[in-house]
Amino acid sequence: MIERILLHLPVSSSIRLASVSKSWYSSVRSSSLMKFGVARTHPFLYLWGLHPRSLLTLACMYDPILQRWFTLNLQNKMNPVFSPSCSLTSTRSGTLILYPSGICSSDSVFLRFAPNPVNIDWSMSSAATNQFLFFPFVAALDSQRSPSSSFSSFVVFVLGELRNAHTVQLYDSATDSWEVCPSPMAMLGPFRFMGSFHVSSAVVGRKVYIVNIHTGVITYFNLGTKSWNPLRKLEGKHMQHFLLSSTGRGLYALGLYIADQTNECVKLLKVNEITMQYKEVSQMPEQLWSSLIDHFKKGTHPLLAFSYLRCTGSGNLIYVYSGSYFSKMRFCVCDIEDGYRWHQLPVLPADLEALEVRSECCSFQLMPEVCLKSRFVQ
């Protein structure tokens, strides 16, 4: 009953109530509060990257309730240490997963995963069947609860190039095994390289969507049938380029609208997953769009600036930032539940201002240990 009452309170109030007694402290830390509370609609934003001056691999997270950044010493719990060139993703239940990106020098590729990276050591998967070149796309989905494990099992989707074909490799944590799916993905355009300048991805339910940023050609991989859907095209007016994102409310996309050479804007689009038709639901405020691209030289084509954008979403939130090496690391977020309200996130802490972000994800994993043991302004 206490846990049900706590579910209706703001997280900051729950944290203060944790000081009342040991039983209440235990309730605040409980998995049900983390799983069904406000974290379900307001996920944390996790960043994984490299600090160029210290050459240290760093990770941090943003708490949308406390509106504060936290630095995570994930490397202290990894042996051997992972490099900054990793894809960071998360399951809906909160398990964080790291997959090595780029061209690997080793003969074997392993996953790292942790249901709570602050308190639990990172585990390592078995070696992957094949290693892919060119920065693979990685997604993670909850599978089912393993009877021998304290957390839900999951499936990791890895899309990369194998023998000149875009192939899917799946990892099942329940059996600690890898599987290569026989059907390759159809070409989304006249290119082979699948970097972030060409394609974008999002997960909705048991489907992993992949879209050509420039043409809007889209397909999805169905984890139930382990097959690709025929190619479709995002249908609508005026939008020229797309970045996919997903939330608890379905499939979304950021679209670049260019009226003329001096007038462009970014709009949030709701995509119908059956017809692939989209409708405009919101527009990013001009000052936020300017803050994401103000490091580019005057006269830079807006498509180039847009291609550097990164977005990730879950619950009611969609986070957006610029992945450009010279960006000022400004982040903004759109709250779908609050009438698609946009606002800018606080600046990164001083020791993270120069962070070169290599990967990002949203997670519903609430970090009570961080909140309870950290000082913050109420």
Residue pairs with C-beta under 8 A, 6 or more apart in sequence:
2 23
2 24
2 27
3 27
3 30
3 32
3 33
6 14
6 17
6 27
6 28
6 33
6 37
7 33
7 36
7 37
9 17
10 38
10 65
11 37
11 38
11 39
11 65
11 66
11 366
11 371
12 65
12 66
12 378
14 28
14 33
14 37
15 28
15 368
15 371
15 372
16 378
17 24
17 28
18 24
18 25
18 28
18 29
18 368
18 372
19 25
25 372
27 33
28 368
28 372
29 368
29 369
29 372
33 366
34 94
34 364
34 365
34 366
34 368
35 93
35 94
35 364
37 366
38 65
39 315
39 364
39 365
39 366
40 248
40 315
40 364
41 248
41 315
41 316
41 317
41 337
42 64
42 65
42 315
42 316
42 317
43 64
43 314
43 315
43 317
43 362
43 363
43 364
44 61
44 62
44 63
44 64
44 362
44 363
44 364
44 365
44 366
44 367
45 61
45 62
45 64
45 312
45 319
45 331
45 333
45 345
45 360
45 361
45 362
46 59
46 60
46 61
46 88
46 90
46 96
46 360
46 361
46 362
46 363
47 59
47 60
47 61
47 62
47 88
47 355
47 357
47 359
47 360
48 57
48 58
48 59
48 84
48 86
48 88
48 98
48 357
48 358
48 359
48 360
49 57
49 58
49 59
49 84
49 355
49 356
49 357
49 358
49 359
50 56
50 57
50 58
50 84
50 355
50 356
50 358
51 57
51 58
51 351
51 352
51 354
51 355
51 356
52 354
52 356
53 354
56 75
57 75
57 81
57 82
57 83
57 84
58 71
58 352
58 355
59 71
59 72
59 74
59 75
59 88
59 117
60 69
60 70
60 71
60 72
60 348
60 349
60 352
60 355
61 69
61 70
61 72
61 367
61 370
62 68
62 69
62 70
62 319
62 331
62 345
63 69
63 70
63 367
63 371
64 317
64 333
66 371
66 376
67 345
67 346
68 346
68 376
69 346
69 348
69 349
69 352
70 367
70 370
70 374
71 349
71 351
71 352
72 117
72 118
72 370
74 117
74 122
75 81
75 82
77 114
77 117
77 120
77 121
77 122
78 112
78 122
82 98
82 100
82 112
83 100
84 356
84 358
85 100
85 101
85 102
85 358
86 98
86 99
86 100
86 101
86 358
86 359
87 98
87 99
87 100
87 101
87 135
87 136
87 137
87 138
87 359
88 96
88 97
88 98
88 358
88 359
88 360
88 361
89 96
89 97
89 99
89 138
89 139
89 140
89 156
89 359
89 361
90 96
90 97
90 140
90 361
90 362
90 363
90 364
90 365
91 97
91 140
91 141
91 142
91 152
91 154
92 141
92 142
92 314
92 364
93 115
93 142
93 151
93 152
93 154
93 364
93 365
94 115
94 116
94 363
94 364
94 365
94 366
95 113
95 114
95 115
95 140
95 142
95 151
95 152
95 154
95 365
96 113
96 114
96 117
96 361
96 363
96 365
97 111
97 112
97 113
97 138
97 140
97 154
97 156
98 111
98 112
98 113
98 122
99 109
99 111
99 136
99 138
99 156
99 158
100 109
100 110
101 135
101 136
101 358
101 359
102 134
102 135
103 133
103 134
104 131
108 127
108 128
108 131
109 127
109 128
109 131
110 124
110 125
110 126
110 127
110 128
111 124
111 125
111 128
111 156
111 171
112 122
112 123
112 124
112 125
113 122
113 123
113 125
113 154
113 173
114 120
114 121
114 122
114 123
115 150
115 151
115 365
116 365
116 367
118 367
118 369
118 370
119 369
125 171
125 173
125 176
126 176
126 177
126 178
127 178
128 158
128 169
128 171
128 178
129 169
129 178
129 179
129 180
130 162
130 167
130 169
130 180
132 158
132 159
132 160
132 161
132 162
132 167
132 169
133 160
133 161
134 160
134 161
134 193
134 194
134 195
135 194
135 195
135 196
136 158
136 159
136 160
137 157
137 158
137 159
137 160
137 194
137 199
137 201
137 210
138 156
138 157
138 158
138 159
139 156
139 157
139 201
139 203
139 208
140 154
140 155
140 156
140 157
140 203
141 154
141 155
141 157
141 203
141 206
141 223
142 152
142 153
142 154
143 152
143 153
143 154
143 155
143 172
143 173
143 174
144 152
144 153
144 174
145 151
145 152
145 153
146 152
146 153
146 173
146 174
153 172
153 173
153 174
154 173
155 170
155 171
155 172
155 173
155 223
156 170
156 171
156 173
157 168
157 170
157 203
157 208
157 221
157 223
158 168
158 169
158 170
158 171
159 166
159 167
159 168
159 169
159 185
159 194
159 201
159 208
159 210
159 221
160 166
160 167
160 169
160 194
161 167
161 192
161 194
162 169
162 180
164 192
165 184
166 184
166 185
166 187
166 194
167 180
167 181
167 184
167 185
168 180
168 181
168 184
168 185
168 221
168 226
169 178
169 179
169 180
169 181
170 178
170 179
170 180
170 181
170 223
170 226
171 177
171 178
171 179
172 178
172 179
181 226
181 227
183 226
183 227
183 228
184 228
185 210
185 219
185 221
185 228
186 219
186 228
186 230
186 231
188 198
188 199
188 210
188 211
188 212
188 215
188 217
188 218
188 219
188 231
189 198
189 212
189 214
189 215
189 217
191 198
196 307
196 310
196 323
197 213
197 307
198 212
198 213
198 214
199 210
199 211
199 212
199 213
200 210
200 211
200 213
200 242
200 243
200 244
201 208
201 209
201 210
201 211
201 244
202 208
202 209
202 244
202 245
202 246
202 251
202 252
202 313
203 209
203 246
204 246
204 250
204 251
204 273
206 222
206 223
206 224
207 220
207 221
207 222
207 223
207 273
208 220
208 221
208 223
209 218
209 219
209 220
209 244
209 246
209 251
210 218
210 219
210 220
210 221
211 217
211 218
211 234
211 242
211 244
211 253
212 218
213 241
213 242
213 243
213 307
214 240
214 241
214 303
215 233
216 233
216 234
216 239
216 242
217 231
217 232
217 233
218 231
218 232
218 233
218 234
218 276
219 228
219 229
219 230
219 231
219 232
220 228
220 229
221 227
221 228
221 229
222 228
222 229
232 276
233 276
234 242
234 253
234 271
234 276
234 277
234 278
235 275
235 276
235 277
235 278
236 255
236 269
236 277
236 278
236 279
238 257
239 255
239 256
239 257
239 267
239 269
239 278
240 255
240 256
240 257
240 258
240 303
241 255
241 256
241 303
241 306
241 307
242 253
242 254
242 255
242 256
242 269
243 253
243 254
243 306
243 309
243 310
243 311
244 251
244 252
244 253
244 311
245 252
245 253
245 254
245 311
245 312
245 313
245 318
246 252
246 313
246 314
247 313
247 314
247 315
247 316
247 317
247 318
247 336
248 314
248 315
248 316
249 316
249 336
250 270
250 271
250 273
251 270
251 271
251 273
252 268
252 269
252 270
252 271
252 313
252 318
253 268
253 269
253 271
253 278
254 266
254 267
254 268
254 269
254 284
254 309
254 311
254 320
255 266
255 267
255 268
255 269
255 278
255 280
256 264
256 265
256 266
256 302
256 303
256 306
257 264
257 265
257 266
257 267
258 264
258 302
258 303
259 265
264 302
265 283
265 284
265 286
265 289
266 283
266 284
266 289
266 306
266 309
267 280
267 282
267 283
267 284
268 280
268 281
268 282
268 283
268 284
268 318
268 334
268 340
269 278
269 279
269 280
269 281
270 278
270 279
270 281
271 277
271 278
272 278
281 340
282 334
282 340
282 342
284 320
284 332
284 334
284 342
285 342
288 332
288 342
288 344
291 328
291 330
291 332
291 344
292 305
292 309
292 320
292 321
292 322
292 327
292 330
292 332
293 300
293 302
293 305
293 322
294 328
295 322
295 324
295 326
295 327
295 328
296 304
296 305
296 324
305 322
305 324
308 322
308 323
308 324
308 327
309 320
309 321
309 322
309 323
310 320
310 321
310 322
310 323
310 357
310 360
311 318
311 319
311 320
312 318
312 319
312 360
312 361
312 362
313 319
313 362
314 362
314 363
314 364
315 362
315 364
316 335
316 336
316 337
316 338
317 333
317 334
317 335
317 336
317 362
318 333
318 334
318 336
319 331
319 332
319 333
319 345
319 360
319 362
320 331
320 332
320 333
320 334
321 327
321 329
321 330
321 331
321 332
321 357
321 360
322 330
323 357
325 356
329 347
329 348
329 352
329 353
329 355
329 357
330 344
330 345
330 347
331 344
331 345
332 342
332 343
332 344
332 345
333 342
333 343
333 345
334 340
334 341
334 342
335 341
335 342
335 343
347 353
348 355
